[in-house]
């Protein structure tokens, strides 16, 4: 029997957060079908007419995935997204760390009620940009990886951290991916200091630290003694030491799991970067290369003629690998912990020992937000890259301007 969510179900789904394209809701009701689940609700731009369930791709979009029959045969974009997670990302990142989820039927009345219920919790700028897409027939149901199933049933404490790998912050991603426990801990502490939407902490599935809906203006924090106090049910340390012990626990899990090594390998598929991949893209879609046009024939011919001369299968591989790497760069990692009871050696979860508190923890780690990047976004990615480069150059010029003035005797 197909599961359906109707208007009277909406009150049991509460706001967890949101990104550019989806709201995330957590279930707080008692139905066994949904306990320990989250629901991703698609949004619609207020500036563009909304559409419901979308047909899957045009000719070039399908051509990118011609070697993957599961994606290629998907009749709808939503199904193609799910197949992408299963057949492309899971083999690369480890199927035990991936949740492809399922789609469930939703009524328009359910979506309209959800929109009303969460309105007061959404950041104002998110509300201004997008609303719930009430034209959708299906939404994405996944396990809530911020909790353990047995913790929900038995009322045992569970704490989890969600790390947005590539988000702009004060931390250096090179530290996080270094493989050095010392450098990883440095990155974790930097993320904790300026969390924004990059570092979120959940206790028993409820957000206690970090951003609600993204951006620097939507940070909800427990600070100082308040955060220390809430950790006491998980971390057995004196007040003033619990936060540091928790950050050490996160560091140990990141280091021991080796998941960032896997993630880095997928990110490295982007060999040419967008400044190279964009040329392969224009060949795939059979359009004149706007980048070469803007650079001028002499410069373009010298620098990029080789990219426009390769066989079509190589162009497809360059763009496909770029899009897979883009997903890996934009995903999040969520790690959950629950204290292991003394003498409990039968747990199916990985175990980690925290020396500072003499505690053992069960932990699990999942990659989330593994959305397939669409071919039609390539021009957007290139334009964004050029804006970043331009901003960087302007910043560097501004920083060096006082030096130039001083050296010329202008002060």
C-alpha positions as a Markdown table, in Angstrom:
| # | Residue | x | y | z |
|---|---|---|---|---|
| 1 | Unk | 0.0 | 0.0 | 0.0 |
| 2 | Unk | 1.4 | 3.4 | -1.0 |
| 3 | Unk | 2.1 | 5.7 | 1.9 |
| 4 | Unk | 0.4 | 9.1 | 1.6 |
| 5 | Unk | 0.7 | 12.3 | 3.8 |
| 6 | Unk | -2.5 | 14.2 | 4.1 |
| 7 | Unk | -3.5 | 17.5 | 5.7 |
| 8 | Unk | -4.0 | 16.2 | 9.2 |
| 9 | Unk | -0.5 | 14.8 | 9.1 |
| 10 | Unk | 1.2 | 18.2 | 8.7 |
| 11 | Unk | 1.2 | 19.1 | 12.4 |
| 12 | Unk | 3.6 | 16.2 | 13.2 |
| 13 | Unk | 6.3 | 17.5 | 10.9 |
| 14 | Unk | 8.5 | 20.3 | 12.4 |
| 15 | Unk | 11.0 | 22.6 | 10.8 |
| 16 | Unk | 14.6 | 21.3 | 10.9 |
| 17 | Unk | 16.3 | 23.7 | 8.4 |
| 18 | Unk | 16.6 | 24.4 | 4.7 |
| 19 | Unk | 18.9 | 24.9 | 1.8 |
| 20 | Unk | 18.5 | 26.7 | -1.5 |
| 21 | Unk | 16.1 | 24.1 | -3.0 |
| 22 | Unk | 14.5 | 22.2 | -0.1 |
| 23 | Unk | 13.0 | 22.5 | 3.4 |
| 24 | Unk | 13.9 | 19.7 | 5.9 |
| 25 | Unk | 11.2 | 18.6 | 8.3 |
| 26 | Unk | 11.6 | 16.2 | 11.2 |
| 27 | Unk | 8.8 | 13.9 | 12.5 |
| 28 | Unk | 7.6 | 14.3 | 16.1 |
| 29 | Unk | 4.5 | 12.0 | 15.9 |
| 30 | Unk | 4.0 | 8.4 | 16.9 |
| 31 | Unk | 3.4 | 6.6 | 13.6 |
| 32 | Unk | 5.9 | 3.7 | 13.3 |
| 33 | Unk | 6.2 | 4.5 | 9.5 |
| 34 | Unk | 7.7 | 7.9 | 10.2 |
| 35 | Unk | 9.4 | 7.8 | 13.7 |
| 36 | Unk | 13.1 | 8.6 | 13.1 |
| 37 | Unk | 12.5 | 10.1 | 9.7 |
| 38 | Unk | 12.9 | 13.4 | 8.0 |
| 39 | Unk | 11.1 | 14.8 | 5.0 |
| 40 | Unk | 12.6 | 17.0 | 2.3 |
| 41 | Unk | 10.1 | 19.4 | 0.9 |
| 42 | Unk | 10.8 | 21.1 | -2.4 |
| 43 | Unk | 10.7 | 24.9 | -2.7 |
| 44 | Unk | 9.6 | 27.1 | -5.5 |
| 45 | Unk | 11.1 | 30.5 | -6.3 |
| 46 | Unk | 8.8 | 33.4 | -5.9 |
| 47 | Unk | 10.2 | 34.9 | -9.0 |
| 48 | Unk | 9.7 | 31.9 | -11.3 |
| 49 | Unk | 6.4 | 30.1 | -12.0 |
| 50 | Unk | 6.4 | 26.8 | -10.0 |
| 51 | Unk | 6.1 | 23.4 | -11.6 |
| 52 | Unk | 5.4 | 20.1 | -9.9 |
| 53 | Unk | 7.0 | 16.8 | -10.6 |
| 54 | Unk | 9.5 | 17.4 | -13.5 |
| 55 | Unk | 10.2 | 15.2 | -16.5 |
| 56 | Unk | 13.8 | 14.0 | -16.7 |
| 57 | Unk | 16.1 | 16.1 | -18.7 |
| 58 | Unk | 16.7 | 17.0 | -22.4 |
| 59 | Unk | 18.9 | 15.2 | -24.9 |
| 60 | Unk | 22.3 | 16.5 | -23.6 |
| 61 | Unk | 21.3 | 16.0 | -20.0 |
| 62 | Unk | 20.5 | 12.3 | -20.7 |
| 63 | Unk | 23.6 | 12.0 | -22.8 |
| 64 | Unk | 25.8 | 12.8 | -19.8 |
| 65 | Unk | 24.5 | 9.7 | -18.0 |
| 66 | Unk | 24.2 | 7.4 | -21.1 |
| 67 | Unk | 26.4 | 4.7 | -19.4 |
| 68 | Unk | 24.2 | 4.5 | -16.3 |
| 69 | Unk | 20.9 | 2.7 | -17.2 |
| 70 | Unk | 19.3 | 3.4 | -13.9 |
| 71 | Unk | 19.6 | 7.2 | -14.3 |
| 72 | Unk | 18.9 | 7.1 | -18.0 |
| 73 | Unk | 15.7 | 5.1 | -17.7 |
| 74 | Unk | 14.3 | 7.4 | -15.0 |
| 75 | Unk | 11.1 | 9.1 | -16.2 |
| 76 | Unk | 11.2 | 11.9 | -13.7 |
| 77 | Unk | 13.9 | 14.2 | -12.4 |
| 78 | Unk | 13.2 | 13.1 | -8.8 |
| 79 | Unk | 13.7 | 9.5 | -9.7 |
| 80 | Unk | 16.9 | 10.3 | -11.5 |
| 81 | Unk | 18.2 | 12.1 | -8.4 |
| 82 | Unk | 17.5 | 9.0 | -6.3 |
| 83 | Unk | 19.2 | 6.7 | -8.9 |
| 84 | Unk | 22.2 | 9.1 | -9.0 |
| 85 | Unk | 22.7 | 8.7 | -5.2 |
| 86 | Unk | 22.4 | 4.9 | -5.4 |
| 87 | Unk | 24.5 | 4.2 | -8.5 |
| 88 | Unk | 27.0 | 7.1 | -8.7 |
| 89 | Unk | 27.7 | 8.4 | -5.2 |
| 90 | Unk | 27.1 | 5.2 | -3.0 |
| 91 | Unk | 29.9 | 3.2 | -4.8 |
| 92 | Unk | 32.3 | 6.0 | -4.4 |
| 93 | Unk | 31.5 | 7.1 | -0.8 |
| 94 | Unk | 30.4 | 3.7 | 0.6 |
| 95 | Unk | 26.9 | 2.5 | 0.6 |
| 96 | Unk | 26.9 | 2.1 | 4.4 |
| 97 | Unk | 27.3 | 5.9 | 4.6 |
| 98 | Unk | 24.6 | 6.8 | 2.1 |
| 99 | Unk | 20.8 | 7.0 | 2.4 |
| 100 | Unk | 19.1 | 7.1 | -1.0 |
| 101 | Unk | 15.6 | 7.5 | 0.7 |
| 102 | Unk | 12.2 | 6.8 | -0.8 |
| 103 | Unk | 9.5 | 9.0 | -2.3 |
| 104 | Unk | 6.1 | 9.3 | -0.5 |
| 105 | Unk | 2.8 | 10.7 | -1.9 |
| 106 | Unk | 1.8 | 14.1 | -0.5 |
| 107 | Unk | -1.4 | 16.0 | -0.9 |
| 108 | Unk | -1.6 | 19.7 | -1.8 |
| 109 | Unk | -3.4 | 20.3 | 1.5 |
| 110 | Unk | -0.5 | 18.7 | 3.4 |
| 111 | Unk | 2.0 | 21.0 | 1.7 |
| 112 | Unk | -0.1 | 24.1 | 2.2 |
| 113 | Unk | -0.5 | 23.3 | 5.9 |
| 114 | Unk | 3.3 | 22.7 | 6.2 |
| 115 | Unk | 4.0 | 26.1 | 4.7 |
| 116 | Unk | 1.8 | 27.8 | 7.3 |
| 117 | Unk | 3.2 | 25.8 | 10.2 |
| 118 | Unk | 6.9 | 26.6 | 9.5 |
| 119 | Unk | 6.5 | 30.2 | 8.3 |
| 120 | Unk | 7.5 | 31.7 | 11.7 |
| 121 | Unk | 10.6 | 29.6 | 11.9 |
| 122 | Unk | 12.1 | 30.3 | 8.5 |
| 123 | Unk | 14.7 | 33.1 | 8.1 |
| 124 | Unk | 13.1 | 36.2 | 6.5 |
| 125 | Unk | 15.4 | 36.1 | 3.5 |
| 126 | Unk | 14.6 | 32.5 | 2.8 |
| 127 | Unk | 10.8 | 33.4 | 2.9 |
| 128 | Unk | 11.4 | 36.2 | 0.5 |
| 129 | Unk | 13.3 | 34.0 | -2.0 |
| 130 | Unk | 11.1 | 30.9 | -2.0 |
| 131 | Unk | 7.9 | 29.2 | -0.8 |
| 132 | Unk | 6.9 | 25.6 | -0.5 |
| 133 | Unk | 6.1 | 24.1 | -3.9 |
| 134 | Unk | 2.5 | 23.0 | -3.4 |
| 135 | Unk | 2.3 | 21.5 | -6.9 |
| 136 | Unk | 4.5 | 18.5 | -6.1 |
| 137 | Unk | 2.9 | 15.0 | -5.8 |
| 138 | Unk | 5.8 | 13.3 | -4.1 |
| 139 | Unk | 8.4 | 14.3 | -1.5 |
| 140 | Unk | 11.7 | 12.6 | -0.3 |
| 141 | Unk | 11.6 | 10.6 | 2.9 |
| 142 | Unk | 14.9 | 9.7 | 4.6 |
| 143 | Unk | 16.1 | 8.4 | 8.0 |
| 144 | Unk | 16.9 | 11.0 | 10.5 |
| 145 | Unk | 20.7 | 10.5 | 10.9 |
| 146 | Unk | 21.0 | 12.8 | 13.8 |
| 147 | Unk | 19.5 | 10.1 | 16.1 |
| 148 | Unk | 19.9 | 6.3 | 16.6 |
| 149 | Unk | 16.7 | 4.2 | 16.2 |
| 150 | Unk | 17.2 | 2.5 | 19.6 |
| 151 | Unk | 17.8 | 5.9 | 21.2 |
| 152 | Unk | 14.4 | 7.0 | 20.2 |
| 153 | Unk | 12.7 | 3.9 | 21.5 |
| 154 | Unk | 14.7 | 3.7 | 24.8 |
| 155 | Unk | 15.0 | 7.4 | 25.5 |
| 156 | Unk | 18.8 | 7.2 | 25.4 |
| 157 | Unk | 20.8 | 10.4 | 24.8 |
| 158 | Unk | 22.2 | 11.0 | 21.3 |
| 159 | Unk | 24.3 | 14.0 | 20.1 |
| 160 | Unk | 25.2 | 14.6 | 16.5 |
| 161 | Unk | 27.1 | 17.2 | 14.5 |
| 162 | Unk | 26.5 | 18.2 | 10.9 |
| 163 | Unk | 29.4 | 19.7 | 9.0 |
| 164 | Unk | 28.9 | 21.5 | 5.7 |
| 165 | Unk | 32.2 | 20.7 | 4.1 |
| 166 | Unk | 32.7 | 23.5 | 1.5 |
| 167 | Unk | 30.7 | 26.4 | 3.0 |
| 168 | Unk | 32.6 | 29.7 | 3.5 |
| 169 | Unk | 33.7 | 30.1 | 7.1 |
| 170 | Unk | 36.8 | 30.9 | 9.2 |
| 171 | Unk | 38.1 | 27.4 | 9.0 |
| 172 | Unk | 40.6 | 26.1 | 6.5 |
| 173 | Unk | 39.3 | 23.0 | 4.6 |
| 174 | Unk | 42.9 | 21.9 | 4.1 |
| 175 | Unk | 43.1 | 21.3 | 7.8 |
| 176 | Unk | 39.9 | 19.2 | 7.8 |
| 177 | Unk | 41.2 | 17.1 | 4.9 |
| 178 | Unk | 44.8 | 16.9 | 6.1 |
| 179 | Unk | 44.7 | 13.5 | 7.8 |
| 180 | Unk | 46.5 | 14.9 | 10.8 |
| 181 | Unk | 44.4 | 14.6 | 14.0 |
| 182 | Unk | 46.0 | 17.9 | 15.2 |
| 183 | Unk | 45.0 | 19.8 | 12.1 |
| 184 | Unk | 41.5 | 18.2 | 12.0 |
| 185 | Unk | 41.0 | 19.3 | 15.6 |
| 186 | Unk | 42.1 | 22.9 | 14.6 |
| 187 | Unk | 39.4 | 22.9 | 11.8 |
| 188 | Unk | 36.7 | 21.5 | 14.1 |
| 189 | Unk | 37.4 | 24.2 | 16.7 |
| 190 | Unk | 37.3 | 26.9 | 14.0 |
| 191 | Unk | 34.0 | 25.6 | 12.7 |
| 192 | Unk | 32.6 | 25.6 | 16.3 |
| 193 | Unk | 33.8 | 29.2 | 16.9 |
| 194 | Unk | 32.0 | 30.5 | 13.8 |
| 195 | Unk | 29.3 | 27.9 | 13.1 |
| 196 | Unk | 26.8 | 29.8 | 10.9 |
| 197 | Unk | 25.3 | 27.0 | 8.8 |
| 198 | Unk | 28.5 | 25.1 | 8.6 |
| 199 | Unk | 28.6 | 23.4 | 12.0 |
| 200 | Unk | 25.3 | 22.3 | 13.6 |
| 201 | Unk | 24.8 | 20.3 | 16.8 |
| 202 | Unk | 21.7 | 18.3 | 17.6 |
| 203 | Unk | 20.7 | 16.7 | 20.9 |
| 204 | Unk | 18.1 | 13.9 | 20.5 |
| 205 | Unk | 17.3 | 15.3 | 17.1 |
| 206 | Unk | 16.8 | 18.9 | 18.2 |
| 207 | Unk | 19.1 | 21.7 | 17.0 |
| 208 | Unk | 21.0 | 23.2 | 19.9 |
| 209 | Unk | 23.9 | 25.0 | 18.1 |
| 210 | Unk | 24.3 | 26.4 | 14.6 |
| 211 | Unk | 22.2 | 27.9 | 11.9 |
| 212 | Unk | 18.6 | 27.2 | 11.2 |
| 213 | Unk | 18.2 | 28.0 | 7.5 |
| 214 | Unk | 21.6 | 29.0 | 6.2 |
| 215 | Unk | 23.5 | 32.3 | 6.1 |
| 216 | Unk | 25.2 | 34.3 | 8.7 |
| 217 | Unk | 22.1 | 36.0 | 10.0 |
| 218 | Unk | 20.2 | 32.9 | 11.1 |
| 219 | Unk | 22.5 | 31.5 | 13.8 |
| 220 | Unk | 20.8 | 30.0 | 16.8 |
| 221 | Unk | 23.2 | 29.2 | 19.6 |
| 222 | Unk | 23.5 | 27.9 | 23.1 |
| 223 | Unk | 26.6 | 29.5 | 24.5 |
| 224 | Unk | 28.9 | 29.2 | 27.4 |
| 225 | Unk | 27.4 | 27.5 | 30.5 |
| 226 | Unk | 24.1 | 26.8 | 28.7 |
| 227 | Unk | 25.8 | 24.7 | 26.1 |
| 228 | Unk | 28.0 | 23.1 | 28.7 |
| 229 | Unk | 25.0 | 22.2 | 30.8 |
| 230 | Unk | 23.1 | 20.6 | 27.9 |
| 231 | Unk | 26.1 | 18.3 | 27.2 |
| 232 | Unk | 26.1 | 16.7 | 30.6 |
| 233 | Unk | 23.7 | 13.9 | 29.6 |
| 234 | Unk | 26.3 | 12.8 | 27.0 |
| 235 | Unk | 29.8 | 14.0 | 28.0 |
| 236 | Unk | 30.9 | 13.0 | 31.5 |
| 237 | Unk | 33.2 | 15.9 | 32.3 |
| 238 | Unk | 33.3 | 18.9 | 34.6 |
| 239 | Unk | 31.5 | 22.0 | 33.5 |
| 240 | Unk | 33.9 | 24.1 | 31.4 |
| 241 | Unk | 35.4 | 21.0 | 29.9 |
| 242 | Unk | 32.4 | 19.4 | 28.1 |
| 243 | Unk | 32.5 | 21.4 | 24.9 |
| 244 | Unk | 36.2 | 20.8 | 24.4 |
| 245 | Unk | 35.7 | 17.1 | 25.1 |
| 246 | Unk | 32.8 | 17.0 | 22.5 |
| 247 | Unk | 35.0 | 18.7 | 19.9 |
| 248 | Unk | 37.7 | 16.1 | 20.6 |
| 249 | Unk | 35.1 | 13.4 | 20.1 |
| 250 | Unk | 34.2 | 14.8 | 16.7 |
| 251 | Unk | 37.9 | 15.0 | 15.8 |
| 252 | Unk | 38.4 | 11.3 | 16.8 |
| 253 | Unk | 35.4 | 10.3 | 14.6 |
| 254 | Unk | 36.4 | 12.3 | 11.6 |
| 255 | Unk | 40.0 | 10.9 | 11.9 |
| 256 | Unk | 39.0 | 7.3 | 12.6 |
| 257 | Unk | 36.2 | 7.0 | 10.0 |
| 258 | Unk | 38.4 | 8.0 | 7.0 |
| 259 | Unk | 35.3 | 9.3 | 5.3 |
| 260 | Unk | 37.0 | 12.6 | 4.2 |
| 261 | Unk | 39.6 | 10.6 | 2.4 |
| 262 | Unk | 36.9 | 9.0 | 0.3 |
| 263 | Unk | 35.2 | 12.4 | -0.2 |
| 264 | Unk | 38.4 | 14.0 | -1.3 |
| 265 | Unk | 38.9 | 11.3 | -4.0 |
| 266 | Unk | 35.5 | 12.1 | -5.5 |
| 267 | Unk | 36.2 | 15.9 | -5.3 |
| 268 | Unk | 39.5 | 15.2 | -7.3 |
| 269 | Unk | 37.4 | 14.0 | -10.3 |
| 270 | Unk | 37.3 | 17.7 | -11.2 |
| 271 | Unk | 40.6 | 17.7 | -13.0 |
| 272 | Unk | 40.0 | 20.7 | -15.3 |
| 273 | Unk | 38.0 | 22.9 | -12.9 |
| 274 | Unk | 35.0 | 24.9 | -14.3 |
| 275 | Unk | 37.4 | 27.1 | -16.4 |
| 276 | Unk | 38.2 | 24.0 | -18.4 |
| 277 | Unk | 35.0 | 22.0 | -18.1 |
| 278 | Unk | 32.9 | 24.8 | -19.5 |
| 279 | Unk | 34.5 | 24.3 | -23.0 |
| 280 | Unk | 33.6 | 20.7 | -23.0 |
| 281 | Unk | 30.1 | 21.7 | -22.0 |
| 282 | Unk | 29.6 | 23.9 | -25.0 |
| 283 | Unk | 30.7 | 21.1 | -27.3 |
| 284 | Unk | 28.2 | 18.7 | -25.7 |
| 285 | Unk | 25.3 | 21.1 | -26.1 |
| 286 | Unk | 26.4 | 22.0 | -29.6 |
| 287 | Unk | 26.6 | 25.8 | -28.9 |
| 288 | Unk | 29.3 | 28.3 | -29.8 |
| 289 | Unk | 31.6 | 28.7 | -26.8 |
| 290 | Unk | 30.8 | 32.0 | -25.2 |
| 291 | Unk | 34.0 | 31.9 | -23.1 |
| 292 | Unk | 36.2 | 31.7 | -26.2 |
| 293 | Unk | 34.2 | 34.4 | -27.8 |
| 294 | Unk | 34.7 | 36.7 | -24.9 |
| 295 | Unk | 38.4 | 35.9 | -24.7 |
| 296 | Unk | 39.0 | 36.7 | -28.3 |
| 297 | Unk | 40.0 | 34.3 | -31.1 |
| 298 | Unk | 43.8 | 34.5 | -30.7 |
| 299 | Unk | 43.8 | 33.8 | -26.9 |
| 300 | Unk | 41.1 | 31.2 | -27.1 |
| 301 | Unk | 42.8 | 29.4 | -30.0 |
| 302 | Unk | 46.1 | 29.2 | -28.0 |
| 303 | Unk | 44.7 | 28.2 | -24.6 |
| 304 | Unk | 41.6 | 26.1 | -25.3 |
| 305 | Unk | 41.8 | 24.7 | -28.8 |
| 306 | Unk | 42.8 | 21.3 | -27.5 |
| 307 | Unk | 39.7 | 21.0 | -25.3 |
| 308 | Unk | 37.5 | 21.8 | -28.3 |
| 309 | Unk | 39.3 | 19.1 | -30.4 |
| 310 | Unk | 38.9 | 16.0 | -28.1 |
| 311 | Unk | 36.4 | 13.2 | -29.0 |
| 312 | Unk | 32.8 | 13.7 | -27.7 |
| 313 | Unk | 33.2 | 10.8 | -25.2 |
| 314 | Unk | 36.1 | 12.6 | -23.5 |
| 315 | Unk | 34.1 | 15.9 | -23.4 |
| 316 | Unk | 31.2 | 13.9 | -21.8 |
| 317 | Unk | 33.6 | 12.4 | -19.2 |
| 318 | Unk | 35.1 | 15.8 | -18.3 |
| 319 | Unk | 31.6 | 17.3 | -17.7 |
| 320 | Unk | 30.2 | 14.2 | -15.9 |
| 321 | Unk | 33.2 | 14.1 | -13.6 |
| 322 | Unk | 32.9 | 17.8 | -12.9 |
| 323 | Unk | 29.3 | 17.4 | -11.9 |
| 324 | Unk | 30.0 | 14.4 | -9.7 |
| 325 | Unk | 32.8 | 16.3 | -8.0 |
| 326 | Unk | 30.5 | 19.3 | -7.6 |
| 327 | Unk | 28.1 | 17.1 | -5.6 |
| 328 | Unk | 30.9 | 15.9 | -3.4 |
| 329 | Unk | 32.0 | 19.5 | -2.8 |
| 330 | Unk | 28.5 | 20.6 | -1.8 |
| 331 | Unk | 27.5 | 17.8 | 0.5 |
| 332 | Unk | 27.4 | 17.6 | 4.3 |
| 333 | Unk | 28.7 | 15.0 | 6.7 |
| 334 | Unk | 26.6 | 14.1 | 9.8 |
| 335 | Unk | 28.1 | 12.1 | 12.7 |
| 336 | Unk | 26.0 | 10.9 | 15.6 |
| 337 | Unk | 27.2 | 9.6 | 19.0 |
| 338 | Unk | 25.5 | 7.8 | 21.8 |
| 339 | Unk | 27.3 | 6.6 | 25.0 |
| 340 | Unk | 27.9 | 2.8 | 25.0 |
| 341 | Unk | 26.8 | 1.1 | 28.1 |
| 342 | Unk | 29.4 | -0.7 | 30.2 |
| 343 | Unk | 29.8 | -4.3 | 29.1 |
| 344 | Unk | 27.8 | -3.8 | 25.9 |
| 345 | Unk | 30.0 | -5.4 | 23.2 |
| 346 | Unk | 27.2 | -6.6 | 20.9 |
| 347 | Unk | 26.5 | -3.2 | 19.2 |
| 348 | Unk | 26.3 | -3.2 | 15.4 |
| 349 | Unk | 27.8 | 0.4 | 15.3 |
| 350 | Unk | 31.4 | 1.5 | 15.2 |
| 351 | Unk | 32.9 | 2.3 | 18.5 |
| 352 | Unk | 35.2 | 5.2 | 19.6 |
| 353 | Unk | 36.9 | 5.9 | 22.8 |
| 354 | Unk | 37.2 | 9.4 | 24.3 |
| 355 | Unk | 40.3 | 9.3 | 26.6 |
| 356 | Unk | 39.6 | 12.7 | 28.3 |
| 357 | Unk | 36.3 | 11.4 | 29.8 |
| 358 | Unk | 37.1 | 7.6 | 29.8 |
| 359 | Unk | 34.0 | 7.0 | 27.8 |
| 360 | Unk | 33.1 | 4.7 | 24.8 |
| 361 | Unk | 30.6 | 5.8 | 22.2 |
| 362 | Unk | 28.7 | 4.1 | 19.4 |
| 363 | Unk | 28.9 | 6.4 | 16.4 |
| 364 | Unk | 27.6 | 6.4 | 12.8 |
| 365 | Unk | 28.4 | 8.7 | 9.9 |
| 366 | Unk | 26.4 | 9.6 | 6.8 |
| 367 | Unk | 26.8 | 11.9 | 3.8 |
| 368 | Unk | 23.7 | 14.0 | 3.1 |
| 369 | Unk | 22.7 | 16.6 | 0.5 |
| 370 | Unk | 24.0 | 14.5 | -2.4 |
| 371 | Unk | 21.9 | 16.1 | -5.0 |
| 372 | Unk | 22.7 | 15.5 | -8.6 |
| 373 | Unk | 24.0 | 18.7 | -10.3 |
| 374 | Unk | 22.3 | 19.3 | -13.6 |
| 375 | Unk | 24.1 | 20.0 | -16.9 |
| 376 | Unk | 22.1 | 23.2 | -17.4 |
| 377 | Unk | 23.8 | 24.7 | -14.4 |
| 378 | Unk | 27.3 | 24.7 | -16.0 |
| 379 | Unk | 27.0 | 28.3 | -17.2 |
| 380 | Unk | 25.9 | 29.4 | -13.8 |
| 381 | Unk | 28.9 | 27.6 | -12.2 |
| 382 | Unk | 31.2 | 29.4 | -14.6 |
| 383 | Unk | 29.7 | 32.8 | -14.0 |
| 384 | Unk | 29.9 | 32.2 | -10.2 |
| 385 | Unk | 33.5 | 31.2 | -10.5 |
| 386 | Unk | 34.3 | 34.4 | -12.5 |
| 387 | Unk | 32.6 | 36.5 | -9.8 |
| 388 | Unk | 34.6 | 34.9 | -7.1 |
| 389 | Unk | 37.9 | 35.5 | -9.0 |
| 390 | Unk | 36.9 | 39.1 | -9.7 |
| 391 | Unk | 36.1 | 39.6 | -6.0 |
| 392 | Unk | 39.4 | 38.1 | -4.9 |
| 393 | Unk | 41.4 | 40.3 | -7.3 |
| 394 | Unk | 39.6 | 43.4 | -6.0 |
| 395 | Unk | 40.2 | 42.4 | -2.4 |
| 396 | Unk | 43.9 | 41.8 | -3.1 |
| 397 | Unk | 44.2 | 45.1 | -4.9 |
| 398 | Unk | 42.5 | 46.9 | -2.0 |
| 399 | Unk | 44.8 | 45.3 | 0.6 |
| 400 | Unk | 47.9 | 46.3 | -1.4 |
| 401 | Unk | 46.8 | 49.8 | -2.2 |
| 402 | Unk | 48.2 | 51.3 | 1.1 |
| 403 | Unk | 51.6 | 49.7 | 0.4 |
| 404 | Unk | 51.7 | 51.3 | -3.0 |
| 405 | Unk | 50.8 | 54.7 | -1.6 |
| 406 | Unk | 53.4 | 54.5 | 1.1 |
| 407 | Unk | 56.1 | 53.4 | -1.2 |
| 408 | Unk | 55.4 | 56.3 | -3.6 |
| 409 | Unk | 55.6 | 58.8 | -0.7 |
| 410 | Unk | 51.9 | 59.6 | -0.8 |
| 411 | Unk | 51.5 | 59.5 | 2.9 |
